């Protein structure tokens, strides 16, 4: 069972996740972070940046792998996930850009990009902690419904609902790419710790399916039920459809502080 932690605000969620990531870096200076994009992880990056500013910690050896990348966006496009990761995480956290990798969405190299990315993750020793959001379709990364739980980094076709959700970042909905390169569900399962965050009522169904629903490729988020160390951090709205809320609150209230998340 995933650990479910209910928080009042996104800032509270960010602070909790950031404290865990900071502790990881303190004991493992070359930690490997799995970096997510979008609005969900912003509170984590903001809280970790504030922590590092208030109490400096050497992050020069920290490595990172982005979850996904659009296919076919020009190099340097402001909404490419390479640009987003640099803007939202690498620069605020003071990470070394040379240590951060993003899937290659170049049309010329798509045939080998997935295998190359998998090899790079394995060469780094695997991901220590993977930050995750979840889409309304239940997707994690860009693994849309129907994705294999054994899938690795590969090209995927984005669901129309996903493209609509991401259109707010582009000048026009037509500008949202149809294809992406994404870490597979099998890739994500290899990370040693998963931290999944979700906020707002529109994520309630996806969270309920991921945490308590049947394990099914129709609900890709349910893959977290197969992982031995998962922390789900949600606000009350996103947790509204969970059936075991009383137990989650009770377990968190009675957890030993030394256990962390």
N, C-alpha and C positions, 0 to 999 in steps of 0.2 A: 504494500500500500504506500502511495506517495504521502509524504508529509505535507499537509495543507495548513498554511499560516494565514490567518485573516488579519488585515491591517485596515486602518481608517483611511489612509491617504496613499497616493502614489509616492509621495516623499518618504513615508514610513517604509514602504516596500523597498524603495531604492536604498535607504539607509541600512536595512537589514541585509540585503544582498551585497551591498558594498562592503560591509563589515566582514562578511564571510570571504569575499574575494581578497580584501586587504590581508586578512589572516593567512590566506593561502600564499600570497606573494611574500609575506614576511618569513614563512618557513620554507618557501621554495622560490628563490629569486628569479628563476628562469621558467616560471609557471607558464602554462599554455592556456590561453583564454579562448573560448568560443564566443565570438562577437556577433550579436544580432543587430539588425537595423530596425527602422520604423520608430514610432512614437513610444512604444511600450518600454524599451530599455533605457530611455533617456534619463529617468529618475535614478537609475543605477549608476550611469556614467557621471551624472552631476554630483551624486553623493560621494562617489569614490574620488572624483577630482577635488571636491572640497576637503575630504579627509587627507589627501596627499598634500594639499596646500597647507593645511593646519599642522600637520605632523609628517614631515617629509619621509619618504621611503624610496629606496632605489628601485626604479622600475625599468632600468635600461636594458635588462636581459629578458624582460617579459615578452613572450611571443603570443601571437594571436592569429586566429583563422576566422574569417567571415563565413556566415552560413550560406550566402548565396550572392548571385550577381545577375543582372539583366543581360540578355544576349543582344549584341548589336548596337549598344549605345556607344557613341564616339568616346574616345579616350578623353578624360577630363570632364565629361558631362556631369553637371552638378548633382544629378539624381542617380548616377551610377553608384553602386554600393561601395565601390572603392572610395569615391569622393565623400559619401555619407559617413563611412567608418572613420575616415581621416578627420572629418569635421566634427563628428559627434563624440568620438572616443579617443582616437590617437593623439590629437593635438591637446584636448583638455586634460588628458591623463599624463601627458608627457612621455608617451611610449615612443620607442624608436621605430619610425616607419619602415625601416628595412626588415624589422622582425614581424611585420604584419602581412599576411597573405589573404588574397581574395580570389575566388574562382575566376577563371579567365573566360570572359564572355565574347572574346574576339571570334567573329564568324570564321576566320581562316583556320582556327585551331580547335574547333569544337569537338572534333573526333577524338582527340586525345586529352582534352582539358579535364574531364572527370577523373580519369585514371591518374593524371599528373597530380591533381589535388589530393587524391587519396594517398598517393605515395608521399607527398609532402607532410601530410598529417602523421602518417606512420613514422616517417623519419624524425619528426619532432618528439616522438614518444607518446603521441596521443594527446587529446584535449583533457585538461584537468577539470575545468568547469565550463559548461556550455550554458550561456544565457539564451532563453527562448521566449518568444511571444507565441500567440496562437491566433489564427484568423477565424473569421466567422464560419468558414467552411470546415473548421477543425484542422486546418493545415498548420504544420510546424515547419520552419524553413519555408520552402516553396513546394513541399510535398503535399500535393492536392489529394482529395479523396480517391482511393484506389491505388495509392502508392504502396509498393511492397515494403514490409517491415525489414526485409533484407537488403533494400536498395542502398546504393552507394552514390557518390557524387556523379551527377549526370544532367543532361538537358531535360527540361520539363516544359510542357505547355501550360500556361497560367489559366485558371478558370476565369470566366468572365466576371464573376463576383469579386475575385481577387483583384482583377484589373480595375474594376470600378472603385474598390476600396483604396487603391493606390493612386487613382487619378488625381487626388488632391495635391500630390507632389509635382504634377506636370501641368503644363500650360493647357493641354487638352487631353481628354480621355483617349483620343486616338494616338497620342504620343506614348502611351504606356506600352512597353514591349509585350509581345505575345509569348516569348520564350525566355527562359532563365537557365542558369546553371545553379544547382542547389545540392548541398550535402544531402545524402539519402537518410532515410530513417535508420538504416543499419549503421551508417556513419555516426549519427547522433547518439545511438545506443552505446557506442564505444566510449563516449566521454565518461569520465569517472564520476562526475556530479552534474545533474541537470537542475537548473533553476528556471522554472517557468513562471512568468508573471502575466497577469491579466487584470484589466480594470474596466468597469462599466457593465451595464446590463446587457449590452449587445454581445458580450462574451460569455454570458451565463450558460447558454446551451452548450457551447463548445467546451467549457470547463467541466460541466457535468458529464459530458460524454467522455472526455479525456480521463477524468479521475475515477468515475464510478460506472461508466457505461461498459458494454461489452467491448472486448479487445477486437477491433475490426479495422481493416484497411479502409473502410468507408468513413471512419473517423480517425484520421492519422494521428491526432493527438493522443489517442488511447495507447500508443506505443510506450508512453511513459510508465504504464503499468508493468512493463517487462523489465524495467531498470531497477537496480538495487538501491540507488541513492538519488531520489528526486525530491526537490522542494518546490511546492506550488505556492506562490505568494499572490493573494488576491484581495481585492476590496470586497465589501459586503455585497455590492451590486453584482459583481462577477461570480460571487459564491452563492447567489440566491437560489439556484436550482440543485445544489448539493444536498443529498439526503442525510449525510452524517455530520452536519455542522456542529452539533453539540459535542460529538466525540473529538473532532478536530480542535475545537476550542479547549476542551478538557486536556487533551494530550499536550498541546502547546503550553498551557498554563502549568503543567506538572513536569515539564521537560527539564533535565539538568542543564544548567548554564554551560557547563564544559562541553556539552555535545554540539553546540553550535547549530547550524542548519545543514 
